[in-house]
Structure formats: C-alpha cells, structure tokens
Amino acid sequence: MSRPKKRVYHRRGQARGRRGPGKPALVRLKPGADPRLKKVFARIGRPEAAEFVPDPFQLQALEAVEDSDCLVTAPTGAGKTWIAQQAIARVLEKGGRSWYATPLKALSNAKLEEFAAAFGAENVGILTGDRKENPDAPVIVGTTEILRNQLYDAMHHGRMLDTDFVVLDEAHYLGDEDRGVVWEETMIYLPRRIPLLLLSATIGNAGQIAAWLEAIRGRSCKVVPAGKRPVPLYPLFLHPGGTLMPLLVKSGQGRSRLYKKVADCLNGRRPPALVPGNRLPPFGQILKILRKYDLLPAIFFLKSRADCDNALNLCLENQLEDPARIAAISEKMEELARRFPHVARHRQRRALEQLAVGAHHSGQLPAWKQVLETMMSEGLLDAIFATSTVAAGVDFPARTVAFLNSDRFNGTEFVSLDSTQLQQMTGRAGRRGRDRVGFALVVPGKYMDVRQVARLLGKKPTPVFSQIRINFSMVLNLLLSHSPDQVAGLLRRSFVAFASQDRDRGLDLETVHANLLEEFNRHLDFLKATGFVGDRDELTEDGQWAAQLRIDQPLLVAEALRLKAFPAKSPVHAAAVMAAMVNDKETDEHLDKQQVPKKLRAALKRMTRSLDGLAKHMTAAGFQVRPLYLKPAAAVFAWAVGNPWQKVVTASQMAEGDLAMLILRTADNLRHVRALGKYFPKEAAAAAKAMDMILREPVVSEPVVNEPEEEVRSEKEEG
C-alpha cells in the first residue's frame, strides 16, 4: 500500500498563540501534582498476570440463567460478557442455539470476532442488515432490530423462534428515545420458554424492570448487581496552572466533598479555565502532564465534531520520538490500510502516526473509527478526542477519561449530563486486567460545572423509562398475527403500563392503556382508509407485503410501489429517490440544479407528485411527513453512478460519516424493497442492483452479498 508523502507536524507557532478554535492557546502549564496524589499514583500500573477467577456476581448470574431470566447490572469492564459467553457455551454443549443482540453494528462486529475465537468461526454468524454471514450458525450475533423482526416473522408464520437463549446487551437502551421501542417489543414478544439475559452498566431501576419481566413472562427474573467497579475510579481536577489535584476527598460516613484547594479555586473571583472563552486548551501540554504521571492513554470527551478535529492541531508537542513505537504504529497502519484502502489517504493519518492521537466521532467513516479503535485497543495511541457517542458500546482501554463540558448535545440542544451518561463515559477509564486504577479528569472551562460533575460521580444511574410508541410498521406487523383485541392485550404488557401502577409517578394504568390503545386505533383507522387493512381489521394483500417494510416510512415506500412510481428501470434513480425518503435532516437546497441531471430531477419530481395525495392525507390525520429533498438524492445518485468518494463528499457538503450513514440507511431501505420480489419483481431487481452500486468501499469495507432473507425457521423444519 503506497503511503502519502510524509509531512512532519512542526511546533512553530505553539508559543505565539495563534487565534482560532484549532490554534494553540497562549498559555503555558507547569506540570505538577498535589502531594495527596502520591499514594494513588503509586498504585498506577498493570496488574500482574494471574489465572482468571470469576467474581461472585458472575457465578451468581451464571447460576440464575439456568432456570430464570437474569438482569446483570455491572460497571463497564466488570466482566458481563464473560457471563454471556459461559451461558452460551452451556447452551451450545446441549446442542442449542443462542442469540446475542446489541444496539450497534460495530459492537456486533466486535462480538462476532470474540465469539468466533471462543466457539469456532463455523459456529458463529452475524445479522446486522449490513452483514449476513453464516445465518444458520448455532450462535448468532446481531442488532436488536433484526431479532425483533425475527419475532414478527415467527408470530406471523406461527413458528417457534429458532433459538434457545437470548442475550440483550446494553439493556439500558430500553430507555433510548429513538430505539427503546425495539427493546421493549423484543421483551414483550419473546416466548416464555426462551431464557433472557440482560446486561447493562447503567440501570437505576433494575428491580422495577425485573418485576415487569416477571409479570409479562411468567418466570422469575433475578437482578444480579456487581457492586464496586473491578478497577477503582479516582476523580482528578486539573488546576489552570497545570497541577493535578484530587477532585474529591472523604468527609466521613462514606461521603465525599470537594478537595479544599479545588473549592478555593472555584470560589475565586473568576471561574477557573485553562484558556479564555470558547477556545480549546493546549492539549499537547495536557498530554505532557498526563504522561509525566503515567496517566495515558486518555479519552477526551469534547462537545462537537469540530472540536475533536481541531484538538489534533493542539497536540503538536506530542511528537513521537521512540523509533520502536513509531515503527509499531506505522506497521499497524499499513496493515489496516490494506484492509481499508481508503484510510491510507485519510487527512488525519499523519496526526495518528506522528502524534499518536485521533478524532473519533460520527462524522468519521466507519472504517476510520475502526482504525482508531484497533490502535487504541492495542495500546498504540496516547489519546482519542471523542464526542459522547463513543461512550456507548465501544470497548477500548484508557487509563484516564477527561471532561471539558458538563453538558452534551442531544441532537437538538445542549443539556446537562445526568449520572447515567457520566457513568457511561467514566466506564471507559481503567480496564480489568490492564489497570489497577482508572482516572476521571475534570478540566475547568466555560462549559464545565465542576460541582455538578462532582455530585453526579456519587449518584446512582438514572431510572430507565418506557419509550414505547405506536408506528405504522408495528401495527402492520402485529396485525399479521393478532386481532385488534389481542393487540390491546399486548399493549397492557408494555413497560409503561406496568410502571403506571406506581402511584408515586402519578400515572394510572387504565389511562395509560387507553392512550396507547387510542394511538393504535388512530393508526389502524388510517390503514383502513388507505387500503392496507380491510373492514374486518385484517390486512389486505397490500397490507401483507407492506408489513415487510420494517423501515421508518413504510407507507410512503408502499405507496410508491403501489403507484408504480418507484424507478424500476433505473437502479441509480432508485437509490437516489430512496435517499430522499430516508433523509431525516432538514437541508438547504443551495445547489446548482443545473449540475443535477434532468432525469434525476424528473424522477424525484414524479415521486413527490405520486406521494402528494398520501402525504396530504397523513398530514391531515396528524401524522408527520418529511419533505423529499433533492440534495441527499443528488449525493447518493453521484455515488451510485461511480464518482470518486472525495468528489461526492465535496459536492454534497456533508461530513464523510454523515454521507456514509445516509448511504447505509438508503441501502437498508432498498434491502426491504428487494425482499418484495414476489410482488414487485422489477422494483426488487432495481433495488438489488442499486445496493450493489452504493455499498462499496469506503462506505463498506467488504463486498455485500445480495441473498434472499429467510430469518425464521420452524422447529418442524429443523427436525
């Protein structure tokens, strides 16, 4: 693999303090450590290698899943996966099958490698939408959405789900605003005969969730807490002068308070900050301090993608000098570049190889993020600058996590961190078997409320609340196998209905159930009015195939298919119009329309006109309909016709990660159209070809195989 021309990062300008968010600040830190840290710093290091001995909570959980469901609440790195692996091994020994569900495709990919090493590659498969490999294996790893869809199919065909054990990793996603409904549906639909193991580091109401599961599944659900972190967490404060201090000290009765010197600093006339205003601190100097006291590697959580990228320019003092380490990083980079060719030309490669730092956020390509995760996991990097999204599910070691903000962006606005979010991030500090102690470093600045972070560190995780909501895909799929009365019974089994019996929350079971049922009936009436459900509350033929569109906007895609508005003769136009339909972000249309092919504009215009009637009907009925923008359609069209990646990125005015995500979501929607070949053979063929055109490097690193999906097999067929 050829390498880009070597360019050395120079330190010139570091002392002059050029202005700008990514320019070095005019500040000099003097590395120092408060005397009270001497004892804890003496503990730093890697524990001696020893034979693995399971903790009591691990053995307790393993025993529990023998005859009951089990919810394990254990800090990150405590060894939750070991429980799942041992339980899966027991099922495998008996000739049974297991399903391991995760919220993230990246986490599913990591578990695939881990389980393949443990059980043999021939015994492990993966189903994530993007990847479908060895689907008949006795151990399946995949996203929770795929598992939920298999449950839909099992209920529809009257078959038994072909698994004997289910693990739901990151179970706190039950409370996720966007995807929690998938977790709740999975727990409601999962047959009682299948034991359920739930794993999470951050659930504040584990007992309530266990009681709900017992109520709806009719089998015991045991809560197994791990207690203390396997690697103790020690909070630090970075004084603006460069001295590390304890953030908290014991105040008696097991409580903690701010260290006096920190309190004095906060009580000063001016709020403490390393640099004025919105500017980023001198990360190179901070790394120098952390290196002096053996606190690397570190993860710095920053508020935005731009800050993460700009932070790399502030690490110029971190030039690598050890030839052996330089060679190790270069060798690993060459290996990864052969696997992911596009990263060989990545603009941040030099920062990684010369400064041992990287920026990790959703604006980066999946392949680049995997490069960073691999490098960090193998101990080759000093620091990663990340947004808070890296805290969920990514498993790479850091001795220290550092915070510059006490709030986070939730997609709409900046809101204060809660204890669960903070614990998700501090969970990355200190790894079992790698560290004897981990550190959480609070860096003062304009957006850091030090006292708030100190309070949150001592709080329990926040409770998880139901996020169930009715949508057209859910209604269509439930009507495949249930009458409206039976659906009403299922809604009574929801977590929100169960929680409403807690009078302390001021909710009423009948009111909550009535609201859910009203929303279901509102969707049902609309499906009747549009011909997807008949007068007897059964799916029409259109409803039968529309139920297979398990996507965000199934009715719009179904209407396009019914009206023959889907571009069946042109795969590139099929990809483009689908991109417009999956795009969920408002976008400006400031593009030179004359540069957009007339046929593409015509195809999108035909689609818009065809869907106009349904869109107006939906809007009048109170359902949200997103406009079809030309800009995302043009971007995916440009990629589908074979333009170079960088040209498409530049023209689209999108971050690489955002464009890749748009393409992947487009492909996922096309995948559902492809599955309707029985009803729409030409459209399905166009969708399949469109997927081939857009699923290529660097969006994906391996070719995607178009194969028919057969997610459920009956026990009769298995016999």
C-alpha positions in Angstrom: 0.0 0.0 0.0 1.5 3.3 -1.1 1.8 5.9 1.6 1.1 9.7 1.3 4.1 11.9 1.1 5.5 12.3 4.6 4.9 15.7 6.2 6.1 16.4 9.7 3.9 18.3 12.1 6.0 21.3 13.2 5.7 23.1 16.6 6.3 26.5 15.1 3.5 28.9 16.4 2.9 26.9 19.5 4.3 29.6 21.8 2.9 32.6 19.8 -0.6 31.6 20.5 -2.4 31.9 17.1 -6.1 32.5 17.4 -8.9 30.2 16.3 -10.6 27.1 17.7 -7.9 24.8 16.4 -4.9 27.0 17.1 -2.6 26.8 20.1 -3.6 28.9 23.1 -1.3 31.5 24.6 -0.8 29.6 27.8 1.9 27.5 29.5 1.1 24.9 32.0 3.6 23.8 34.6 3.2 20.1 35.3 2.7 19.3 38.9 0.8 17.0 41.3 -0.7 17.7 44.7 1.0 15.8 47.5 -2.2 14.0 48.3 -2.0 12.1 45.0 1.3 10.4 45.8 -0.4 7.4 47.3 -2.9 6.8 44.5 -0.3 7.5 41.8 1.9 4.8 43.4 -0.9 2.3 42.5 -0.8 3.1 38.8 0.3 0.2 36.6 -0.7 -3.1 35.0 -1.7 -5.8 37.5 0.4 -8.9 37.4 -0.9 -11.7 35.2 -2.9 -14.2 37.1 -5.2 -17.0 36.4 -8.7 -15.8 35.9 -11.1 -16.3 38.8 -14.7 -15.4 38.3 -16.2 -12.9 40.6 -19.1 -14.0 42.9 -21.6 -11.9 40.8 -20.5 -13.7 37.6 -21.1 -17.1 39.2 -24.4 -15.9 40.6 -25.6 -14.7 37.3 -24.5 -17.9 35.5 -26.5 -19.9 38.0 -29.5 -17.7 37.7 -29.9 -18.2 33.9 -30.1 -21.9 34.4 -33.7 -21.6 35.5 -34.8 -18.0 35.2 -34.3 -14.7 33.4 -31.5 -12.5 34.7 -30.6 -8.8 34.7 -27.0 -8.1 35.4 -26.0 -4.6 36.4 -22.3 -4.2 36.5 -19.9 -1.4 35.7 -18.2 -1.3 32.4 -15.2 -3.7 32.3 -16.5 -5.8 35.2 -16.9 -8.9 33.0 -20.5 -9.0 31.9 -19.6 -10.6 28.5 -17.9 -13.5 30.4 -21.3 -14.4 31.8 -22.9 -14.4 28.4 -20.1 -16.4 26.9 -20.2 -19.1 29.5 -24.0 -19.3 29.3 -23.9 -19.6 25.5 -21.2 -22.3 25.8 -23.6 -24.3 28.0 -26.4 -24.0 25.5 -24.0 -25.0 22.7 -22.9 -28.1 24.6 -26.5 -29.2 24.8 -27.0 -28.7 21.0 -28.9 -25.5 21.5 -28.9 -22.1 19.7 -28.3 -18.6 21.1 -28.9 -15.0 20.0 -26.7 -12.2 21.2 -28.3 -8.8 20.4 -26.5 -5.4 20.6 -27.6 -1.9 19.8 -24.6 -1.1 17.5 -23.3 -2.8 14.3 -19.8 -2.0 15.4 -20.4 -3.8 18.7 -21.9 -6.8 16.9 -18.9 -7.0 14.7 -16.6 -7.0 17.7 -18.6 -9.7 19.4 -18.5 -11.8 16.2 -14.7 -11.9 16.4 -14.7 -12.5 20.1 -17.2 -15.4 19.9 -15.6 -16.9 16.8 -12.4 -17.1 18.8 -14.2 -18.8 21.7 -16.6 -21.1 19.8 -15.0 -21.5 16.4 -15.9 -19.4 13.3 -18.1 -22.1 11.9 -20.4 -21.9 15.0 -21.0 -18.1 14.9 -22.9 -16.0 12.4 -23.9 -12.3 12.2 -27.0 -10.5 11.2 -26.9 -6.7 11.2 -28.6 -5.7 7.9 -25.2 -4.7 6.5 -23.8 -8.1 7.2 -25.4 -11.6 6.8 -22.9 -14.3 7.4 -23.4 -17.9 8.5 -27.1 -17.3 9.4 -27.7 -20.9 10.3 -24.9 -21.0 12.9 -25.9 -22.0 16.5 -24.6 -18.7 17.8 -26.0 -15.6 16.2 -24.7 -12.0 16.9 -26.8 -9.2 15.6 -28.6 -6.0 16.1 -31.8 -5.9 18.3 -33.8 -4.7 15.3 -33.1 -8.0 13.4 -34.1 -10.1 16.4 -37.3 -8.1 16.8 -38.0 -8.7 13.1 -37.5 -12.4 13.5 -40.0 -12.4 16.3 -42.5 -10.6 14.0 -41.9 -13.3 11.4 -42.3 -16.1 13.9 -45.6 -14.8 15.1 -46.8 -14.3 11.6 -46.0 -17.8 10.4 -47.0 -19.5 13.7 -43.5 -20.8 14.1 -41.2 -21.1 17.1 -38.2 -18.7 17.1 -35.3 -20.9 16.3 -33.2 -20.1 19.4 -32.9 -21.4 23.0 -31.3 -18.4 24.7 -31.2 -14.7 24.2 -28.8 -12.1 25.4 -29.7 -8.4 25.2 -26.5 -6.4 25.7 -26.7 -2.7 26.7 -30.1 -3.3 28.1 -30.5 0.3 29.2 -31.3 1.1 25.5 -34.9 0.2 26.7 -35.0 3.9 27.7 -33.5 5.2 24.4 -35.8 7.8 23.0 -35.4 6.7 19.4 -34.8 2.9 19.6 -36.1 1.9 23.1 -39.4 0.7 21.5 -37.4 -2.1 19.7 -36.1 -3.3 23.0 -39.5 -3.2 24.7 -41.2 -5.0 21.8 -38.5 -7.7 21.9 -39.0 -8.3 25.6 -42.8 -8.4 25.1 -42.8 -10.8 22.1 -40.0 -13.2 23.3 -41.6 -16.6 24.1 -41.6 -17.5 27.7 -39.6 -20.8 27.0 -36.5 -18.8 25.9 -34.3 -17.6 28.9 -33.4 -14.0 28.7 -30.1 -12.5 30.0 -29.9 -8.7 30.1 -26.6 -6.9 30.5 -26.1 -3.2 31.5 -23.8 -0.9 33.4 -26.3 1.8 34.0 -29.9 1.0 35.1 -31.2 2.8 38.1 -34.5 0.9 38.4 -33.3 -2.7 37.7 -35.8 -4.1 40.3 -38.7 -2.5 38.6 -37.7 -3.8 35.2 -37.2 -7.3 36.6 -40.7 -7.2 38.2 -42.2 -6.1 34.9 -40.5 -9.0 33.1 -41.8 -11.4 35.7 -45.3 -10.1 35.2 -45.3 -10.4 31.4 -43.2 -13.5 31.0 -44.4 -15.6 34.0 -41.0 -16.6 35.0 -38.6 -15.4 37.7 -36.2 -12.6 36.8 -33.2 -12.2 39.1 -31.3 -9.0 39.4 -27.5 -9.5 39.9 -25.6 -6.4 40.8 -21.8 -6.4 40.6 -21.3 -3.8 43.3 -18.0 -2.0 43.1 -16.0 -1.4 39.9 -13.3 -4.0 39.3 -10.9 -1.1 38.7 -11.4 1.7 41.1 -12.1 5.2 39.7 -10.3 8.2 41.1 -11.5 11.7 40.1 -8.9 14.3 39.4 -9.0 18.1 38.8 -6.6 19.9 36.5 -5.8 23.3 38.1 -5.4 26.0 35.4 -1.8 26.3 36.3 -1.1 22.7 35.4 -1.2 21.0 38.8 -3.2 17.8 39.2 -5.4 17.6 42.3 -7.9 15.2 43.9 -11.3 16.3 42.9 -12.9 14.8 46.0 -11.8 13.7 49.4 -13.6 11.7 52.1 -15.6 13.6 54.6 -16.7 10.8 56.9 -19.7 8.4 56.8 -18.7 7.3 53.3 -19.4 10.7 51.8 -17.2 12.8 49.7 -16.7 16.6 49.3 -14.7 18.8 47.0 -11.0 19.0 47.9 -10.4 22.3 49.6 -7.9 23.6 47.1 -10.4 22.8 44.3 -13.2 24.5 46.2 -10.9 27.6 46.8 -10.2 27.7 43.1 -13.9 27.5 42.2 -14.7 30.2 44.8 -12.3 32.7 43.2 -13.5 35.9 41.7 -13.2 34.5 38.2 -14.3 31.0 37.1 -11.2 28.8 36.5 -10.3 28.0 32.9 -7.2 27.0 31.1 -8.0 29.3 28.2 -10.4 32.2 27.8 -13.8 32.0 26.0 -14.6 29.2 23.7 -11.0 28.2 22.8 -9.7 24.8 23.3 -7.0 24.2 25.9 -3.4 23.3 25.0 -3.9 19.5 24.6 -0.2 18.9 23.9 0.8 20.3 27.3 -2.0 18.4 29.0 -0.8 15.2 27.4 2.7 16.1 28.7 1.3 16.3 32.2 -0.6 13.1 31.9 2.5 11.3 30.5 4.7 12.6 33.4 2.4 10.8 35.9 1.7 7.7 33.8 -1.9 8.6 33.2 -2.0 7.7 29.4 -3.7 6.6 27.3 -6.6 9.0 27.6 -10.0 9.7 26.1 -11.0 13.4 25.9 -14.8 14.0 25.6 -15.4 17.2 23.7 -18.7 18.9 22.8 -18.5 18.7 19.0 -17.0 17.0 16.0 -15.2 20.2 15.0 -13.6 20.4 18.5 -12.4 16.8 18.2 -10.8 17.5 14.8 -9.3 20.8 15.9 -7.9 19.2 19.0 -5.4 17.3 16.8 -3.7 20.6 15.9 -3.2 21.4 19.6 -1.1 18.2 20.1 2.0 19.3 18.3 4.1 18.9 21.4 3.2 15.2 21.4 5.6 14.4 18.6 6.7 10.7 18.8 10.4 10.1 19.3 10.7 6.4 20.2 11.7 4.6 17.0 10.2 1.3 18.1 6.8 2.9 18.8 6.9 4.8 15.6 7.6 1.6 13.7 4.8 -0.3 15.5 2.2 2.4 14.7 3.4 2.6 11.1 3.3 -1.2 10.7 -0.2 -1.5 12.1 -1.4 1.4 10.0 0.0 -0.3 6.9 -1.9 -3.5 7.9 -5.1 -1.6 8.4 -4.7 0.4 5.2 -4.5 -2.9 3.3 -7.8 -3.9 4.9 -9.4 -0.5 4.5 -7.7 1.1 1.4 -9.5 4.5 1.7 -7.9 5.2 5.1 -4.4 5.2 3.5 -5.3 8.7 2.3 -7.1 9.9 5.4 -6.4 13.5 6.2 -5.8 12.7 9.9 -3.4 9.8 9.2 -0.3 11.9 9.9 -1.7 13.0 13.3 -2.2 9.4 14.1 1.3 8.3 13.0 3.3 11.3 14.2 1.4 12.4 17.3 -0.3 9.2 18.4 -3.7 10.9 18.6 -7.0 10.7 16.7 -10.5 12.1 16.4 -13.4 9.7 16.9 -17.0 10.9 16.1 -20.0 10.2 13.9 -18.7 12.5 11.2 -15.9 10.0 10.5 -16.1 7.0 8.2 -16.8 3.6 10.0 -13.5 2.3 8.7 -11.5 5.2 10.2 -13.3 4.7 13.5 -12.4 1.1 13.4 -8.7 2.0 12.7 -8.7 4.2 15.8 -10.4 1.6 18.0 -7.9 -1.0 16.9 -4.9 1.2 17.5 -6.3 2.3 20.9 -7.1 -1.3 21.9 -3.5 -2.4 21.1 -2.1 0.4 23.2 -0.5 2.3 20.3 -2.2 5.7 20.8 -1.9 8.3 23.6 -5.3 9.9 23.2 -8.5 9.9 21.4 -10.7 13.0 21.2 -14.3 11.9 21.0 -17.9 13.1 21.3 -20.0 11.4 24.0 -21.4 8.9 21.4 -18.1 6.9 21.8 -19.2 6.0 25.4 -21.9 3.7 24.2 -20.7 0.2 23.4 -17.2 0.9 22.1 -14.7 -1.2 24.1 -11.2 0.1 24.0 -8.9 0.8 27.0 -8.0 4.1 28.5 -6.4 4.8 31.9 -7.9 8.3 32.0 -11.1 9.9 30.7 -11.1 13.7 30.6 -14.2 16.0 30.6 -14.2 19.6 29.3 -18.0 20.0 29.5 -20.7 19.2 32.0 -23.3 19.1 29.2 -23.8 17.3 25.9 -25.6 17.8 22.7 -28.8 15.7 22.4 -29.3 16.3 18.7 -31.3 19.4 19.3 -29.7 21.4 22.1 -27.1 21.2 24.8 -28.5 19.7 28.0 -26.8 18.9 31.4 -25.2 15.5 31.8 -27.1 13.0 34.0 -25.5 10.4 36.2 -26.1 7.6 33.7 -24.4 9.5 30.8 -21.5 10.4 33.0 -21.1 6.8 34.2 -21.2 5.6 30.6 -18.2 7.8 29.9 -16.2 7.1 33.1 -16.8 3.4 32.4 -14.0 3.7 29.8 -11.4 4.6 32.5 -9.4 1.7 33.7 -9.8 -1.8 32.3 -9.9 -5.1 34.1 -6.6 -6.9 33.7 -4.9 -3.8 32.3 -5.1 -1.2 35.1 -5.0 -1.2 38.9 -6.8 2.2 38.9 -8.6 4.4 36.4 -9.0 8.2 36.5 -11.6 10.8 35.6 -10.1 14.2 34.9 -12.2 17.3 35.2 -10.8 20.1 33.0 -12.2 23.6 34.0 -13.6 25.8 31.3 -16.5 27.9 30.2 -18.9 24.9 29.8 -17.7 22.9 32.8 -19.7 23.0 36.1 -17.2 21.2 38.3 -19.6 21.0 41.3 -22.3 19.3 39.1 -19.8 16.7 37.9 -18.7 16.1 41.4 -22.3 15.5 42.5 -23.0 13.2 39.6 -20.0 11.0 40.3 -21.5 9.9 43.5 -25.0 9.3 42.2 -26.7 6.1 41.1 -27.7 5.7 37.5 -31.0 7.3 36.5 -34.1 5.1 36.0 -34.9 3.7 32.6 -38.4 4.7 31.4 -40.5 3.1 28.6 -40.2 4.7 25.2 -42.9 2.6 23.5 -44.8 4.4 20.8 -47.1 3.2 18.1 -46.0 3.4 14.5 -47.3 2.0 11.2 -44.6 -0.7 10.9 -45.6 -2.0 14.4 -49.3 -2.0 13.6 -48.9 -3.8 10.3 -46.7 -6.5 11.8 -48.9 -7.1 14.8 -52.0 -7.4 12.5 -50.1 -10.2 10.7 -50.8 -12.4 13.6 -53.1 -10.6 16.1 -56.6 -9.2 16.1 -57.0 -5.7 17.5 -58.3 -7.2 20.8 -55.2 -9.2 21.1 -53.0 -6.2 20.3 -54.8 -4.4 23.1 -53.7 -7.2 25.4 -50.1 -6.8 24.2 -50.2 -3.1 25.0 -51.3 -3.9 28.5 -48.0 -5.8 28.8 -45.9 -2.7 28.0 -43.4 -1.4 30.5 -45.2 2.0 30.6 -48.4 0.2 31.5 -46.7 -1.7 34.3 -44.9 1.4 35.6 -48.2 3.3 35.6 -49.2 1.1 38.6 -46.6 3.0 40.6 -48.8 5.7 42.2 -45.7 7.7 43.1 -45.4 8.7 39.5 -48.9 9.9 39.3 -49.9 7.6 36.5 -53.0 5.5 36.1 -52.9 2.1 34.4 -56.3 2.4 32.7 -55.4 5.9 31.4 -52.0 4.8 30.1 -53.5 1.8 28.4 -56.4 3.8 26.9 -53.9 6.3 25.5 -51.9 3.6 23.8 -55.0 1.9 22.5 -56.3 5.2 21.1 -53.0 5.7 19.3 -53.1 2.2 17.9 -56.7 2.7 16.7 -55.7 6.0 15.1 -53.1 4.2 13.0 -55.5 1.4 12.3 -58.2 3.7 11.0 -55.7 5.3 8.7 -54.5 2.0 7.4 -58.1 1.1 6.7 -58.7 4.4 4.9 -55.7 3.8 2.6 -56.5 0.1 1.8 -53.8 -1.7 3.8 -56.4 -3.1 6.3 -59.9 -4.3 5.5 -63.2 -3.7 7.2 -62.7 -6.8 9.3 -59.5 -5.4 10.8 -57.4 -7.9 8.8 -54.5 -7.0 6.5 -55.4 -6.7 2.8 -52.9 -8.1 0.3 -51.3 -4.7 0.2 -51.0 -4.8 3.9 -49.4 -8.2 3.9 -46.5 -7.1 1.8 -46.3 -3.6 3.3 -45.7 -5.2 6.7 -42.4 -6.5 5.4 -41.2 -2.8 5.0 -39.8 -2.5 8.5 -38.5 1.0 8.0 -39.2 4.5 9.2 -41.7 5.4 6.5 -43.3 2.2 5.3 -46.5 3.7 3.9 -44.7 6.2 1.7 -42.5 3.5 0.2 -45.5 1.2 -0.1 -47.5 3.9 -1.9 -44.6 4.4 -4.3 -44.6 0.7 -5.1 -48.4 0.6 -5.5 -48.5 3.6 -7.9 -45.5 2.3 -9.9 -43.6 5.5 -9.0 -40.6 3.6 -7.8 -37.9 3.8 -10.6 -37.9 0.2 -11.6 -36.0 0.7 -14.8 -33.1 2.7 -13.3 -31.2 1.4 -10.2 -29.3 4.7 -9.8 -32.6 6.7 -9.7 -34.0 4.1 -7.3 -31.1 4.7 -4.9 -31.4 8.5 -5.3 -35.2 8.7 -4.6 -34.8 6.3 -1.7 -32.1 8.5 -0.2 -34.6 11.4 -0.3 -37.1 9.3 1.5 -34.8 8.1 4.3 -33.2 11.5 4.9 -34.4 12.8 8.2 -32.5 16.1 8.4 -33.6 19.4 7.2 -31.3 20.5 4.5 -30.8 23.6 2.4 -31.2 23.2 -1.3 -28.4 25.6 -2.2 -27.0 23.6 -5.0 -26.7 24.3 -8.7 -29.7 22.4 -10.0 -28.3 22.7 -13.5 -25.5 20.4 -12.3 -28.1 17.8 -11.3 -29.1 15.6 -14.2 -32.6 16.4 -15.6 -33.6 12.7 -15.4 -32.8 12.7 -11.6 -34.8 15.8 -11.0 -37.7 14.4 -13.0 -37.6 11.1 -11.1 -37.8 12.9 -7.8 -40.5 15.1 -9.0 -42.5 12.1 -10.2 -42.1 10.5 -6.8 -43.1 13.7 -5.0 -46.2 14.2 -7.1 -47.2 10.5 -6.7 -46.9 10.7 -3.0 -48.6 14.1 -2.6 -52.0 12.6 -2.1 -51.0 10.2 0.7 -48.7 12.9 2.2 -51.6 15.4 2.5 -53.9 12.6 3.9 -51.3 11.7 6.5 -50.7 15.4 7.5 -54.4 16.0 7.8 -54.7 12.9 10.1 -51.9 14.3 12.3 -49.0 12.1 11.1 -45.6 13.6 10.3 -44.4 13.5 6.7 -40.9 14.6 5.9 -40.3 16.5 2.6 -38.2 14.9 -0.1 -35.1 17.0 -0.6 -33.1 17.0 -3.8 -29.7 17.4 -2.1 -29.4 13.9 -0.4 -30.9 12.4 -3.6 -28.2 14.1 -5.7 -25.4 13.0 -3.3 -26.4 9.3 -3.4 -27.0 9.5 -7.2 -23.5 10.9 -7.7 -22.1 8.0 -5.6 -24.2 5.4 -7.4 -23.0 6.4 -10.9 -19.4 5.8 -9.8 -18.0 9.2 -8.9 -14.9 9.2 -6.7 -15.7 9.3 -3.0 -14.0 12.6 -2.3 -15.7 14.3 -5.2 -19.1 13.2 -3.8 -18.2 14.3 -0.3 -17.2 17.8 -1.5 -20.3 18.2 -3.7 -22.7 17.0 -1.0 -21.2 19.4 1.6 -21.6 16.6 4.1 -19.2 15.0 6.6 -17.9 11.7 5.5 -19.6 9.9 8.3 -23.0 11.5 7.6 -22.8 10.7 3.9 -21.8 7.1 4.7 -24.7 6.8 7.1 -27.2 8.2 4.5 -25.9 5.6 2.0 -26.2 2.8 4.6 -29.7 3.8 5.6 -30.6 4.0 1.9 -29.3 0.5 1.3 -31.2 -0.8 4.3 -34.5 0.6 2.9 -33.6 -0.8 -0.6 -33.0 -4.2 1.1 -36.6 -4.3 2.2 -37.8 -3.5 -1.3 -35.5 -6.2 -2.6 -37.3 -8.7 -0.4 -40.6 -8.0 -2.1 -39.7 -9.7 -5.4 -42.8 -11.9 -5.2 -45.0 -8.8 -5.6 -42.7 -6.3 -7.4 -40.1 -8.2 -9.3 -38.8 -5.3 -11.4 -38.6 -2.9 -8.5 -36.9 -5.6 -6.3 -34.3 -6.2 -9.1 -33.7 -2.5 -9.3 -33.3 -2.2 -5.6 -30.8 -5.1 -5.5 -28.7 -3.5 -8.3 -28.8 -0.2 -6.5 -27.5 -1.8 -3.4 -24.6 -3.2 -5.3 -23.8 0.3 -6.7 -23.7 2.1 -3.4 -22.4 -0.5 -1.0 -18.7 -0.3 -1.9 -15.5 1.0 -0.3 -15.2 3.2 1.7 -18.8 3.1 2.8 -18.3 -0.6 3.5 -15.0 -2.4 3.7 -16.2 -5.8 2.4 -18.5 -6.6 -0.5 -22.1 -7.1 0.4 -23.7 -10.3 -0.8 -27.3 -10.0 -2.1 -29.0 -13.1 -0.9 -32.6 -13.8 0.0 -33.6 -13.3 3.6 -35.0 -16.2 5.4 -34.9 -15.1 9.0 -37.1 -17.7 10.7 -37.1 -21.5 10.5 -39.6 -23.6 12.3 -38.7 -26.4 14.8 -40.6 -28.7 12.4 -38.3 -27.7 9.6 -35.3 -28.1 11.8 -36.4 -31.6 12.7 
